[in-house]
Amino acid sequence: MPVILHATFALDADAETAVNIDPDYARSYNEVPGLGWKIWIRDPDSAINGGIHLFADRASAETYLAFLRERMAGRPDVSDFNATIYDVKVAASLETHGPIDVRVPSREA
């Protein structure tokens, strides 16, 4: 069953740095096992940044979240990290054209 990982954090950076994500870094998310897509989010008034991620299953999301928590804990420019994993209500989401039927590509060569 697909799940959504919603992660947010405060970023101590100027607006240009916060908004301009390196394209190679962004593309690296295409290699995260089980990840279908990521939407990058930012509230310019509060400096809260984060992402909304669609994972194929809870196990993939939990594995990635453990990695993400460790990475964020090591960044001096990040504080107030929060994350929640939600089950997707598949039938209702498909009725409202939710992009949850995106197939997670195989990343095996």
Rosetta blueprint (number, residue, H / E / L):
1 M L
2 P L
3 V E
4 I E
5 L E
6 H E
7 A E
8 T E
9 F E
10 A E
11 L E
12 D L
13 A L
14 D L
15 A H
16 E H
17 T H
18 A H
19 V H
20 N L
21 I L
22 D L
23 P H
24 D H
25 Y H
26 A H
27 R H
28 S H
29 Y H
30 N H
31 E H
32 V L
33 P L
34 G L
35 L E
36 G E
37 W E
38 K E
39 I E
40 W E
41 I E
42 R E
43 D E
44 P L
45 D L
46 S L
47 A L
48 I E
49 N E
50 G E
51 G E
52 I E
53 H E
54 L E
55 F E
56 A L
57 D L
58 R H
59 A H
60 S H
61 A H
62 E H
63 T H
64 Y H
65 L H
66 A H
67 F H
68 L H
69 R H
70 E H
71 R H
72 M H
73 A H
74 G L
75 R L
76 P L
77 D L
78 V E
79 S E
80 D E
81 F E
82 N E
83 A E
84 T E
85 I E
86 Y E
87 D E
88 V L
89 K L
90 V H
91 A H
92 A H
93 S H
94 L H
95 E H
96 T L
97 H L
98 G L
99 P L
100 I L
101 D L
102 V L
103 R L
104 V L
105 P L
106 S L
107 R L
108 E L
109 A L
